[in-house]
Amino acid sequence: MKEDICTQLLIDGYVQSFVDLFYLTHRNDPASSDFTMLELPEMEFLRDQLVAAEHCKRRGEIPDVMAAYDSLATYCSEKQDTKTMIFFYEKCLEIARLVKDQISEMRVLSQIGGGYHSAGDLEQARQYLELYVAIAKVVYEHEDDEELRGEAYSQLGKVYVDLALRHEQAKHFLEAIELYKLHLNCAVKSHNSEAEAHAQFKIGTCYNALNEPANALLFLETNLAAARQSGDAEGEGNACAALATAHEKLGNQQLSIEFLNHYVTIATRAENVVNQADACARLGQIYTASQNFHRAREMHEKNYELVQAVAARTGDRLAQNISRVSVGAARANDKLGTLLNLVKEDFHGLLAWKNTRAVPTAE
């Protein structure tokens, strides 16, 4: 029966409809295998829409051609066949441009861009969605259209952030920063404060990774203020941690310590043991660099205590071993002054320490 449907298309003279239907029902595409198992009603629906498109095209009834292709694209979307959905929406796009229907053109550009985005083809998604935004800026120019403009910017911003993340993961930080800035612009235009905060944070951390902490400060300070204003404790903690990194790179040791202490406080309040451990380890490193060995020891011991709890839950032995080594080094540094004093001033006390591992008390 299905073969008869295809054959009848040829008999009736609908060659293009036959080609498209045969392709849909016979292709060897694992991602679109549902089309090889179509029920008769579905076959008839596809046939009717393809025939309608071809017939209306011959008669010059352009809007009806577009409606038929739109129905086919929607059907493919419901079948999760992104590739074919895009194919039919491309046909819709040609028609929308031909009749200069910018509203339809924007809608179709949004659908194609979304299709490429879901398929992971971010560059293609970017291309179509940038066109969508360019038209939206003209068509939706009035203040009353702000929400409609925002929808276009919001969709494009999601592509920018995914592209930026790819570059960031590949350590292409300059490219990532440019894309995060585009994401930030989209967030501002769409009035998405959460996306704004995310973009500011990511720009700041990328500048830190490039060892350009002065450039990071503006974005991270804005991010911190926004997090505090919105009551976002997690965002505030992350901003404090990143600001601590920036100030440490700039040599502002005391400011770095202050931000890390804020980081610890927020993590403790949220019962976030992982962040507490991270903050304590970083404080230990800063105190070691400033030769405040007693505080460094306290921080590393606190870190080891916290890492033990994390390791018991996650089984992360590497972090546990690193923390153990850091504690040992911190304790050694803390006792270094006493050891040197024994070597220089109290040889008998040094021998006693060697035998008992107890530091002699002054009489």
Backbone torsions as a table, in degrees:
resi	resn	phi	psi	omega
1	MET	NA	-42.1	179.8
2	LYS	-64.8	-39.5	177.7
3	GLU	-63.7	-36.0	179.6
4	ASP	-63.3	-36.2	179.8
5	ILE	-63.3	-45.3	179.1
6	CYS	-64.2	-45.1	-178.3
7	THR	-62.5	-39.8	-178.4
8	GLN	-63.4	-31.4	177.5
9	LEU	-61.1	-41.7	178.1
10	LEU	-66.4	-43.0	-179.5
11	ILE	-60.6	-38.3	-178.4
12	ASP	-80.8	-5.2	175.9
13	GLY	90.6	12.7	179.0
14	TYR	-96.5	77.1	-173.3
15	VAL	-66.7	-46.2	-178.4
16	GLN	-64.0	-38.2	177.8
17	SER	-64.0	-39.9	177.2
18	PHE	-61.4	-46.6	-178.8
19	VAL	-59.5	-47.8	-177.9
20	ASP	-65.4	-43.2	-178.7
21	LEU	-68.6	-39.9	178.3
22	PHE	-62.7	-41.6	178.4
23	TYR	-61.9	-45.5	-177.7
24	LEU	-63.3	-32.8	-173.4
25	THR	-98.6	-6.4	-176.1
26	HIS	-127.2	-1.7	-176.5
27	ARG	-69.4	155.2	179.4
28	ASN	-106.9	77.7	-177.3
29	ASP	-127.9	105.8	-176.8
30	PRO	-55.6	-32.3	-177.9
31	ALA	-74.4	-14.1	-177.3
32	SER	-128.0	32.0	-172.6
33	SER	-65.7	-16.1	-179.6
34	ASP	-59.4	-28.2	-176.8
35	PHE	-71.5	-18.6	178.9
36	THR	-81.7	-5.2	-177.9
37	MET	-124.4	39.6	-177.7
38	LEU	-73.0	140.3	171.8
39	GLU	-79.9	162.2	-176.5
40	LEU	-56.9	-44.6	179.0
41	PRO	-59.7	-35.5	178.6
42	GLU	-68.9	-41.7	176.2
43	MET	-58.2	-43.6	-178.5
44	GLU	-66.5	-37.1	177.3
45	PHE	-62.7	-48.1	179.2
46	LEU	-60.2	-45.4	179.5
47	ARG	-58.3	-47.3	-176.3
48	ASP	-62.6	-40.9	-178.7
49	GLN	-70.4	-40.7	178.2
50	LEU	-65.0	-42.9	178.4
51	VAL	-64.3	-42.3	179.4
52	ALA	-60.1	-43.3	179.7
53	ALA	-62.7	-46.6	-177.9
54	GLU	-67.8	-42.0	-178.5
55	HIS	-64.8	-47.0	-178.8
56	CYS	-66.8	-32.5	177.8
57	LYS	-63.6	-42.0	178.4
58	ARG	-62.7	-34.6	-177.1
59	ARG	-87.7	-4.7	179.9
60	GLY	77.6	18.8	179.9
61	GLU	-90.9	76.4	-169.5
62	ILE	-60.7	-46.0	-180.0
63	PRO	-58.3	-35.9	179.5
64	ASP	-71.1	-32.3	175.2
65	VAL	-62.1	-46.1	-179.4
66	MET	-63.3	-40.5	179.8
67	ALA	-61.9	-38.6	179.4
68	ALA	-67.2	-46.2	179.2
69	TYR	-65.6	-35.2	178.0
70	ASP	-62.8	-42.2	177.9
71	SER	-62.4	-40.1	178.9
72	LEU	-66.4	-41.5	179.1
73	ALA	-63.8	-42.4	178.3
74	THR	-62.5	-40.9	178.3
75	TYR	-61.5	-45.3	179.8
76	CYS	-63.9	-36.7	177.7
77	SER	-62.6	-42.7	178.5
78	GLU	-65.3	-29.7	177.0
79	LYS	-84.7	1.1	-179.0
80	GLN	60.2	34.6	175.6
81	ASP	-102.1	83.6	-173.6
82	THR	-63.7	-41.0	-177.0
83	LYS	-58.9	-48.1	-178.6
84	THR	-74.2	-33.0	175.1
85	MET	-56.9	-47.1	179.3
86	ILE	-62.3	-39.8	179.8
87	PHE	-56.7	-47.0	-178.2
88	PHE	-73.9	-34.0	176.6
89	TYR	-68.6	-30.0	174.6
90	GLU	-61.1	-39.1	176.8
91	LYS	-64.6	-40.4	176.6
92	CYS	-62.6	-38.7	-179.1
93	LEU	-63.4	-42.9	177.9
94	GLU	-57.7	-43.7	-177.9
95	ILE	-68.8	-43.4	-179.9
96	ALA	-59.4	-39.5	178.5
97	ARG	-71.6	-35.7	-179.7
98	LEU	-62.5	-41.7	-178.0
99	VAL	-94.7	4.6	178.2
100	LYS	57.2	43.8	177.0
101	ASP	-97.8	91.8	-173.3
102	GLN	-71.1	-29.6	177.3
103	ILE	-63.4	-47.3	177.7
104	SER	-66.2	-37.4	179.5
105	GLU	-61.1	-43.7	178.3
106	MET	-62.4	-44.3	-179.3
107	ARG	-60.2	-43.3	-177.9
108	VAL	-71.1	-40.6	176.4
109	LEU	-59.0	-40.1	177.6
110	SER	-62.2	-42.8	-179.7
111	GLN	-66.4	-43.9	-179.8
112	ILE	-66.4	-44.9	178.2
113	GLY	-60.2	-42.7	177.4
114	GLY	-63.9	-36.3	177.7
115	GLY	-64.0	-47.4	178.2
116	TYR	-64.2	-36.7	178.7
117	HIS	-62.4	-47.5	-179.6
118	SER	-65.7	-27.4	178.9
119	ALA	-83.5	-5.5	178.4
120	GLY	86.9	4.6	177.6
121	ASP	-90.3	81.7	-169.7
122	LEU	-71.0	-34.4	-180.0
123	GLU	-66.0	-41.5	176.8
124	GLN	-66.2	-41.2	177.6
125	ALA	-59.6	-43.3	179.1
126	ARG	-59.1	-44.6	-177.8
127	GLN	-58.4	-48.3	-177.1
128	TYR	-71.9	-38.6	-177.1
129	LEU	-74.7	-28.8	173.4
130	GLU	-66.0	-36.4	174.5
131	LEU	-64.8	-40.5	177.5
132	TYR	-58.0	-47.7	-179.3
133	VAL	-65.5	-41.1	-179.3
134	ALA	-58.9	-41.1	178.6
135	ILE	-72.4	-40.7	-179.1
136	ALA	-60.4	-35.7	179.2
137	LYS	-62.7	-30.9	-179.7
138	VAL	-86.5	-49.5	-175.7
139	VAL	-69.8	-40.8	-178.5
140	TYR	-102.7	57.2	-174.4
141	GLU	-83.7	-18.3	-174.9
142	HIS	-84.2	158.1	-178.0
143	GLU	-60.3	-33.9	-179.9
144	ASP	-66.7	-18.7	-177.4
145	ASP	-94.4	11.2	-172.9
146	GLU	-57.5	-40.6	-178.8
147	GLU	-64.7	-39.2	179.5
148	LEU	-68.1	-39.7	174.6
149	ARG	-62.2	-41.8	-178.4
150	GLY	-60.3	-35.9	178.8
151	GLU	-61.8	-40.5	178.9
152	ALA	-65.6	-47.0	179.3
153	TYR	-63.1	-39.1	-178.8
154	SER	-62.5	-44.3	-179.2
155	GLN	-65.9	-42.3	178.8
156	LEU	-65.6	-39.2	-179.5
157	GLY	-59.2	-35.1	179.4
158	LYS	-66.6	-32.6	176.4
159	VAL	-71.6	-43.0	178.6
160	TYR	-57.8	-43.4	-175.9
161	VAL	-68.7	-35.0	177.3
162	ASP	-70.0	-38.1	175.5
163	LEU	-64.5	-43.2	180.0
164	ALA	-61.3	-41.3	180.0
165	LEU	-62.1	-39.5	177.4
166	ARG	-59.7	-45.5	180.0
167	HIS	-67.4	-39.1	179.1
168	GLU	-62.7	-44.0	179.6
169	GLN	-64.9	-29.2	177.0
170	ALA	-86.3	3.9	-179.3
171	LYS	64.6	27.2	172.0
172	HIS	-93.7	75.4	-167.5
173	PHE	-71.7	-33.5	178.4
174	LEU	-62.6	-46.0	178.1
175	GLU	-63.3	-40.1	179.3
176	ALA	-62.3	-42.0	-179.4
177	ILE	-61.8	-44.8	180.0
178	GLU	-60.3	-40.6	179.9
179	LEU	-71.8	-38.5	176.8
180	TYR	-65.1	-32.7	176.5
181	LYS	-67.7	-38.1	174.6
182	LEU	-64.0	-40.1	176.0
183	HIS	-61.4	-41.5	178.9
184	LEU	-62.2	-42.9	178.7
185	ASN	-61.2	-42.4	178.1
186	CYS	-63.8	-39.4	179.9
187	ALA	-64.3	-40.5	178.4
188	VAL	-64.6	-45.4	-177.1
189	LYS	-67.1	-28.8	-179.8
190	SER	-97.1	4.2	178.1
191	HIS	56.7	43.2	179.2
192	ASN	-104.6	93.8	-174.3
193	SER	-65.4	-34.3	178.8
194	GLU	-64.6	-43.6	178.2
195	ALA	-67.2	-36.3	176.4
196	GLU	-58.7	-49.0	-178.3
197	ALA	-61.3	-42.3	179.6
198	HIS	-61.8	-44.4	-179.2
199	ALA	-64.2	-43.5	179.3
200	GLN	-60.6	-44.2	180.0
201	PHE	-62.6	-45.7	-177.0
202	LYS	-67.2	-37.4	176.7
203	ILE	-62.4	-44.7	179.4
204	GLY	-61.4	-44.7	-178.8
205	THR	-68.4	-32.5	177.1
206	CYS	-69.0	-38.3	175.4
207	TYR	-64.3	-38.5	174.8
208	ASN	-59.7	-43.1	-179.7
209	ALA	-64.7	-29.4	177.1
210	LEU	-82.6	0.2	-176.2
211	ASN	62.9	39.7	175.7
212	GLU	-122.1	64.4	-172.8
213	PRO	-64.6	-29.1	179.7
214	ALA	-62.1	-38.3	177.4
215	ASN	-70.7	-28.3	-178.5
216	ALA	-71.2	-32.1	-170.6
217	LEU	-57.4	-46.2	-176.7
218	LEU	-57.4	-45.7	-177.4
219	PHE	-70.7	-39.9	-177.5
220	LEU	-72.1	-36.8	178.1
221	GLU	-66.6	-39.6	176.0
222	THR	-64.0	-41.2	178.6
223	ASN	-62.6	-42.4	179.6
224	LEU	-63.6	-44.6	179.7
225	ALA	-61.9	-41.0	179.8
226	ALA	-66.1	-40.5	-180.0
227	ALA	-64.0	-41.6	179.5
228	ARG	-67.0	-39.2	-179.1
229	GLN	-65.9	-37.0	-177.4
230	SER	-88.9	-5.6	-179.2
231	GLY	75.3	24.4	-179.6
232	ASP	-86.7	93.2	-175.6
233	ALA	-64.3	-42.2	180.0
234	GLU	-63.6	-43.7	178.1
235	GLY	-63.4	-38.7	178.0
236	GLU	-63.2	-43.5	179.0
237	GLY	-63.0	-43.8	179.4
238	ASN	-63.7	-39.5	178.9
239	ALA	-65.0	-41.8	177.9
240	CYS	-61.2	-42.1	179.4
241	ALA	-62.8	-43.3	-179.4
242	ALA	-69.6	-38.0	176.8
243	LEU	-65.9	-35.4	175.7
244	ALA	-60.9	-41.5	177.6
245	THR	-62.7	-46.2	-178.8
246	ALA	-61.1	-46.1	-178.5
247	HIS	-69.2	-33.5	176.0
248	GLU	-63.2	-42.2	178.8
249	LYS	-65.6	-31.4	179.2
250	LEU	-82.3	-5.7	-179.6
251	GLY	85.5	9.3	178.3
252	ASN	-86.9	75.8	-170.4
253	GLN	-62.1	-44.4	-176.4
254	GLN	-65.6	-40.4	177.3
255	LEU	-64.0	-39.4	178.6
256	SER	-61.2	-43.2	178.9
257	ILE	-62.9	-41.9	-179.6
258	GLU	-62.1	-43.6	179.8
259	PHE	-67.2	-36.4	177.9
260	LEU	-68.2	-35.9	176.1
261	ASN	-64.6	-38.3	174.0
262	HIS	-62.0	-42.1	179.6
263	TYR	-58.7	-45.1	178.6
264	VAL	-62.6	-45.6	-178.1
265	THR	-59.6	-45.7	-179.2
266	ILE	-65.7	-43.4	-179.5
267	ALA	-64.8	-37.6	179.2
268	THR	-66.3	-42.7	179.7
269	ARG	-63.4	-34.6	-179.6
270	ALA	-88.4	-0.7	-177.3
271	GLU	56.8	39.0	177.7
272	ASN	-95.6	93.7	-173.8
273	VAL	-66.6	-36.5	-178.9
274	VAL	-61.6	-46.9	179.9
275	ASN	-68.8	-35.3	175.7
276	GLN	-60.2	-45.9	-179.6
277	ALA	-62.3	-42.6	179.6
278	ASP	-61.2	-46.5	-179.0
279	ALA	-63.1	-42.5	180.0
280	CYS	-64.0	-41.0	178.6
281	ALA	-62.8	-42.6	-179.2
282	ARG	-68.5	-38.6	175.2
283	LEU	-62.6	-40.4	177.6
284	GLY	-59.9	-40.5	179.6
285	GLN	-66.6	-40.7	179.8
286	ILE	-67.1	-44.2	179.1
287	TYR	-64.2	-35.0	176.7
288	THR	-64.5	-44.6	-179.6
289	ALA	-62.3	-32.0	179.4
290	SER	-90.9	4.8	178.1
291	GLN	63.6	27.2	171.0
292	ASN	-92.5	76.6	-168.6
293	PHE	-69.2	-29.2	179.9
294	HIS	-66.3	-47.0	178.5
295	ARG	-66.4	-36.0	178.5
296	ALA	-61.1	-42.1	179.4
297	ARG	-63.1	-44.2	179.6
298	GLU	-58.5	-43.9	-177.9
299	MET	-67.8	-43.2	-179.5
300	HIS	-68.2	-35.3	176.4
301	GLU	-66.8	-39.1	176.7
302	LYS	-65.0	-40.8	177.5
303	ASN	-60.0	-43.9	-178.5
304	TYR	-63.7	-39.6	178.2
305	GLU	-61.5	-42.6	-179.6
306	LEU	-71.1	-40.9	-179.6
307	VAL	-63.8	-34.8	176.3
308	GLN	-57.6	-44.0	-179.6
309	ALA	-66.0	-39.7	179.0
310	VAL	-66.7	-44.4	-178.4
311	ALA	-63.2	-35.1	178.6
312	ALA	-63.3	-28.3	-178.4
313	ARG	-91.6	-36.7	-173.2
314	THR	-106.3	-18.1	-177.4
315	GLY	77.3	18.9	-178.8
316	ASP	-80.9	89.9	-177.8
317	ARG	-77.9	-25.5	-179.7
318	LEU	-62.9	-49.2	178.9
319	ALA	-61.3	-36.6	179.5
320	GLN	-64.8	-42.8	-179.5
321	ASN	-68.2	-39.7	177.7
322	ILE	-62.2	-43.4	179.3
323	SER	-63.7	-39.0	179.5
324	ARG	-61.6	-44.0	178.5
325	VAL	-63.4	-42.3	-179.3
326	SER	-63.4	-39.8	177.6
327	VAL	-63.4	-43.5	179.3
328	GLY	-60.5	-44.7	179.5
329	ALA	-65.4	-39.7	-179.8
330	ALA	-65.2	-41.0	178.5
331	ARG	-66.1	-38.9	178.2
332	ALA	-63.7	-45.1	178.6
333	ASN	-61.9	-38.5	-178.2
334	ASP	-65.4	-31.0	-178.8
335	LYS	-95.4	-1.4	-174.9
336	LEU	-61.2	-42.4	-179.4
337	GLY	-61.2	-43.5	178.8
338	THR	-62.6	-42.3	179.9
339	LEU	-62.4	-45.9	-180.0
340	LEU	-63.4	-37.0	178.2
341	ASN	-64.4	-40.0	177.4
342	LEU	-64.5	-42.0	-179.1
343	VAL	-62.2	-41.5	-175.0
344	LYS	-83.1	-37.7	-167.6
345	GLU	-114.2	-22.8	-169.8
346	ASP	-142.5	79.0	-176.9
347	PHE	-64.1	-39.3	179.2
348	HIS	-65.5	-39.2	176.0
349	GLY	-62.7	-35.5	178.4
350	LEU	-64.2	-42.5	178.6
351	LEU	-64.9	-39.7	179.0
352	ALA	-63.2	-40.9	178.3
353	TRP	-63.7	-39.2	-179.6
354	LYS	-61.0	-38.2	-176.7
355	ASN	-80.9	-34.6	-172.8
356	THR	-111.5	-13.7	-174.5
357	ARG	58.1	23.0	176.3
358	ALA	-114.9	130.7	-179.7
359	VAL	-72.4	125.7	-178.8
360	PRO	-63.8	141.1	178.5
361	THR	-89.2	148.9	179.1
362	ALA	-73.7	137.9	179.5
363	GLU	-84.5	NA	NA
